[in-house]
Each structure stands twice: as structure tokens, then as C-alpha cells.
Amino acid sequence: MPLRRSHPSLGRPTGRWRTFDEVGRLERLRRTVRVHPTAADAVLAAVLFAASLLPIHPPETQAAAPLTVGTVLLSGAGAGALVLRRRYPLPVLAVVSAAAAAALLTQQSRGFFVLTVGVAAYTVATRTPRRTAVAVGTASALALGVCAVVALGIGWLDPAIVVLLLWFGLAVAAGSAVRTRRAYIAVLEERAERAERTREQEARRRVAEERLRIARELHDVVAHQIAVINVQAGVAGHVLRERPGAAEDALGHVRAAARTALEELATLLGVLRRDDAPDPPTEPAPSLSRLESLIDSFAATQPIRWTTAGQPRALPGAVDVAAYRIVQESLTNACRHANGAAVTVRLTYHEEGVTIEVYDDGRTASATPAAPGAGLGLIGMRERAESVGGAFHAGPRPEGGFEVRAELPARATDTRPR
């Protein structure tokens, strides 16, 4: 229904136009009814009770039924039952129909008593399935029709009977329409709530995944470089007096590792803080193409053997990063827990992907207790392997030492040239 804002210069709107004030009052009235349904039904019952006592003249110039105690009692019983119509719709319809039938049969029916029966039938239609509402409404209409035919001595085609039946049909139809609309709105609200819950769950899942990804990146960047710094600082302290040249080289490695750690941290933090920045970081992503420099950073203090089998080829970006980080973390763990032991790094390219094997002989494994947070590196490597659909295994070797093995899928047809 179109709305028009009321304005003094326009005069008072008429016809089908409503002002915003009228719509606001109507909405407030509806809200009050929803908040206090019993009080609203009590007011409705009082209005219908008064209407049922009004004198009306029946057809064929018969005089209106006199106002008697019986009329008041029957009208009061029928209208008063409407106070409980929302809670007990079927019993209320039965009580109202019985009161109306008694009023008809005893010639004590006055006013608009039929309105109470219509309201009760409407309530049944809004609270029960359609078949139940139609069946109960039809039964009540026929019962009152029979009472009217008997009491008034008229036929079924008399306008009074026809109007009575149509009134019941209209009440049931209106109630069914309201029930259908309420059910439709409930479905829409339930879908909206479910969609909102799904969005919240998806947002929480993405936040958790991002936190894990950031934790892995920080662990890989910091743990590796700190391990190199720790080892090289130990070498420098050991040979400082006897071999100053070697100590200077070790300190150079410390400075280089610290500079690399700062650069990688700056790159990572820049990515986290960037919001469509015009100058994104240009630092190359971790890749097996940088594996030689990674191994050189450990080779000064630990013998490392690096072999490659199969035909090397470009890997998908996610697989390439995962492979590099797994090798990096494996070497870091070997440096921490088996410092000085010989380490072997083997990459095997095959049709289905690439296999990474990193193991040490463990002959000079350190007995130092594990630092706080130990084990997160293995968890991170497993997560990286599984994130690209691969498999991961890590554990002691039967002949001594520790082994890390990861199989990362990357079919030859899935790769792209660098």
C-alpha cells in the first residue's frame, strides 16, 4: 500500500493513502499485541461481548429477542472463552459453537454473536493444520446451520444460512492464509539464521587456518635462522683465540643469518599489514631453486650430502614452498638435536610428484633437553605436507639417527614453467 508523508501544505491525505504516523501507530499496536497477547484477547472478548448484546431485528419483521439473563450468560461464555483462544483453539471453538447453538435454540441470540464463532474458527485455522481447520470449521458451520434452520424455521438457501456458512468459510480461509504466511516467514528467518551461523563458522575457520599459516611461517623463518646463529656463534666462541680467521668467518655467517631473518620477517609482516599496497614486497618466495644457499648456511658446521634423483622440473607454487620449508625445518632440527652428525638430503622426482628424504646418522646427537615448543616443527611439516595432499613421516631410524620423509603430489601435467 503506498505511503505518503503528511505535510501541512498538502492537507490531510484521504482514501487509500496512509501517513507515516498512522503506520507507526499501527505497528506499535501490533507490537503491543505480540507482547501482551492475553490482554489483547481480553479486550477483544469484551468488545465482542458488547456487540453480541446489541439488539438486531431478524428477517420477516420478527422482534429482536429480549435481553435476558440467559442471553447475557451465553454471550459471556462465548466471548469469555476467546481469552484462551491462542492456548486452546479447538476447545474454545467448541465452547463458542455450543454457546451460539444454545442461544439459537432458546431464541436468545442477539446482536453479532456470530462474530465470536468466526474469530474462534479463524484462530483454529492459524494454529492447526489446514485439514483439521477445514473439518472442524465445516462441522461447526453445519451444526449452527441446523440450529438456525430448526429455531427460525427457514430453509438452507435462506440468506441468513448462506451468510453464516460463508462467514465460516471466510474465517477459515483467512486463518489458513495467515498460518501459511507465518510458516513462510519462519522458514526465511531460519534460513537467514542458518546462513549467518554458516558465515560465522566459515569466518572462524578461515581465521584459524590463517593463524596456523602465520605460525608456520614465523616458525620456519625464525627457527631456521636462530639455529644458524646459535651454531655459528658457538663455532666463533670455540675458535676465537686459536683461529681468529675462522671465528671471523663464523661471525660473518651470524650477521648474514640475522640479516636474512630480519628481511624475511619484514617481508612476512609487510604481507600481513598490506592492504592493496602500491609497492608490494619483491622478495622471492621460498623455493627449491634456493635450496643450495639453504644447505650452504648449514654446511659450515655440519656435513651435508645433497643428492637429486629423477628429472628435476618446476613444481606448483604451493608444493614448491612446502618442499622447501620441510627441508629447511629438517635441517634446523638436525642442527639442534644432532649437531655435527652427517646429514643426507635426497630429492626424488617422479611422475606423481616429489619425495623428500632428510636423515642423519645421529652419532653426535646432543643430549641437551628439548627446548620449550619442541615438536611444533614436526607438526608444521606434517600440516604443510597434508595441505597439498601429501603424506609425511618422521621418526628414529633403526640404524640410529632421525629421518624425515615427505611425499608431495605434483603430476608432470600440473606443473607450469617458472
TADA-V876545 format. One line per field, one symbol per residue. phi: phi as a letter, one per 30 degrees, with the letter a starting at -180 (. if undefined). A space follows every 10 residues. Layout:
phi->???
//
This chain:
phi->.dcbddbedc iddbiddbdd dddddddddd dddddbdddd dddddddddd ddcddbcddi hddddddbdd dddddddddd dddcdddbdd dddddddddd dddddchcdb hcdddddddd dddeddcbee dddddddddd dddddddddd dciccdcded dddddddddd dddddddddd dddddddddd dddddddddd dddddddddd dddddddddd dddddddddd ddddddddcd ddbedddddd dddddddddd dddddddddd ddddbhddbd ecdddeaddc dddddddcdd cbdbcbbbbi ceadceeddd dddddddddd ddddddcbdj ddbccbcbcb ddlbccbbbb didcddcddd deidjddddd dddddddcic bbbbldcedj jbbbbbccda dedddbdd
//
